[in-house]
Amino acid sequence: MTTTKDHLYEQVARIGKALASPKRLELIDLLCQGEKPVELLATQARISLKLASAHLRELRGCQLVETRREGKYVLYRLAGPSVADLWVNLRSEAQERLVELQLALASLAEHKDDLEGLDRAAILKKARAGEVVVLDVRPGEEFATAHLPHARSLPVDELKKRLAELPKGVPVVAYCRGPFCVMAKEAVDLLRKRGYRAFHLTDGVAEWRARGLPVEQ
């Protein structure tokens, strides 16, 4: 007979089971950027609509995501900021423990000295003073949901044609969805080729918030 104690562990294990899927983790990461319809989530996660719906149903069954209907669309969102914190903490622990993950991330971070020793508070201070440009290269709707203080929105797919909007003499700090996102790296590579002093901030909004730092909405 299952004891009460067994039942308690089984309930907690439901969360572990829901998180034990790379694509479900990616969907949570995407939802850290804001509310999205399943069609967009499927596209961004590069999976079929049917599979995205199945993964989201699993996450919803464990109360990790919520839904609301807007016309013909069903919009998904995280059940609360604590779910984003859970993802950030899980990923950080994996990065601390797993050499394979460390090596994979190292292959993405070509510019390890990007921020020249600046901590996050220093970046904020410099951005407030206009001494650096903090560039959010995510899609505009994600920026509108939440972004780093003093950041300006310039999606990576618009960067080439809008370079003139960036002052050449001011360093640029680019960020996107977090350490697993390559959009900021692509932006930094392009900016450096065009003569800008550009640096890659691996934090996204979820990481910034998890550090106890302010975000703007």
N, C-alpha and C positions, 0 to 999 in steps of 0.2 A: 504494500500500500504506500502510495506517495505521501510523505509527511508534509506538514506545513512548511518546514524548512526547505525541503526539496522544491516545493512549489514556488517559494520565494526566489530561489536561484534560477528556476526555469523562467520566471518572468523577466529577471534581469538579462538572462541569456537571449531573450527575444531581441533586445537591442543589439547585442553582439552579432546575432544572426543577420539582422537587417543591415548591419554595417560590413558584413563579410562578403562584400561584392565590390570589385573595383568600379563598376559603372554606377552603383548606388552612391558610392563615395563621390564620384565625379558629379553626379546630380546634386548632391548636397553642396558641394563646392560651388556649383553654378548658382544654386539658390541662395548662397551667401551673398551674391551680388544683387539679389532682389527677386521680386515676384515674377514668374514667367509662365506662359502657357506651355502645355505639354509638347505642342508642335515645335516650339523654339528650343525647348530642352532636348528633344530628340535630335534636332539638327546640330546643336552645339556639342552634344555628347557623341555624335556620329553613330547613332543607333536608330533602329526602326521605331516608328510611332508605337507599334504594338509592344515592343520590348520596353520602351520608356514608360509606357502606361503601367506595365506589370511591375517594374521596379518602383515606381512612385506609389503604386498600390501597397506594396510591401512596407515602404517607409511610412505611409499614412496609417497602416494597420498598427504600427508601433508608436503612433502619435509624434513622429519626428517631422512630418510635414502636414500642412493644412491646405484646404482648397476653398475657392469661392468661384462663383459663376459670374461672368460678365458677357452678356449676350450669348453667343454660341460657343464662347471659349470658357474652358475651365482653367483657372489660374492657380498655380501652386506656389506656396511660400513655406519657409521654415516655421516650425511651431513656435519658435522664440529664439532670442539671441544665444541662449544656452546651447542650442543645437549647433550653431556656428562655432561656439567655444569648444564643444565636444570634438568637432572635426579638426580644429586647429590643434588641440591638445593631443589627439590621436596621431595626427600627422607628425607633430613635433616629437612625440615619443618614438615613433617609427624611425624618424630621421636620426634620433640619438642612438638607437639600438642597432639599426640595420646598415651594414657596410654597403650592401647592394644599393640601397636608396641613396646613401651619401655619394657613391660614385656616379649614380645616374644624375643627381642634382648638380654635381661638380661639372658634368659635361654640358649642362645648360648655362652655368655661371662662368662665363669666360672672363668677366671683369670683376674679380673678387675684391679688388681694392676700390670698387666703384665710388663708395661714399666717403673716401678719404678719411676714415675714422670718425665721421660724424655720427652721433647717436640720433635717435628720432626727435628728441626735444630740440636739438640743434637744427635739424632740418626744418622743423616748424618755425623756429625763430628766424631762420634765414629766409624762409618763404614769406613770412609776415613782413619782413623788412624789404622784400623784393630782391634779395641777394641770390636766390635761386628760383627757378620756375619748376613747380611740382606739376608734372604732366600725367593726367589720367588717360590712358590709351584704350580703355574699354569702350564698348558701345555707349552711345550717349544716354540711353535709358538706364543703364547700370549706374552711370555717374549721377543721374538725377535722383536715384534711390538713395545713395549714400556715397560719400567720397571723402578723401583726406582734406583737412583744413587747408585753405588757400590754394587748392588744386584747380587747374583749368582742364577742361575736357577737350581732347583732340584724338579721336579714335584712330587707331593705327592704320586703318585702311584709307583714311583721309590725309595722313601725315604728309605724303609727298607733295600734294597740291596745296597744302596750307602751311608749308614751312616758313613762308614769309611772315606769318603771325608770331613767330618766336624770335625774340631778340638774340642776336648773335653773341653779344658780349656777356650774357648771363648763363651760368651753368644750368642744365636741365636735369631734373631727377624724374625718371619715368617709372610708373608702376602700373600693374594690371590686376589680375585676380589672385595673386599670391605666388608662392614658389614654384608651383607646377605650371604656371601660365607662361607662354613664350612671347606674348604680344609686346611686353616691355623690352625684352631682349631685342626683338626685331626693330623696335623703335630706336633703341640706343645705337644699334648697328648702323641704321640709316642716318641718324643724326651725326654720328661721328664721321661717317663718310662725307657728309656735307659740311664738315668743319665746326660743328658744335661741340662744346664740352658737355657730354651727356653721360649720365650715370644711371644704374639700374637698382631700384629699390625692390627687393623681393617680397616685401610685405604687400598685402592687399588690405581691403577694408576689414575683413574678418580678423586678420592677424593684428592689425592696428588696434581694433576694438578689444581684442583679447589681451593686449598689453596694457589696457586701461587708458589708452590715449583717445582723445576726442575725434569724432567724425562729424561731418556736416551732412544734412539731408535737405 
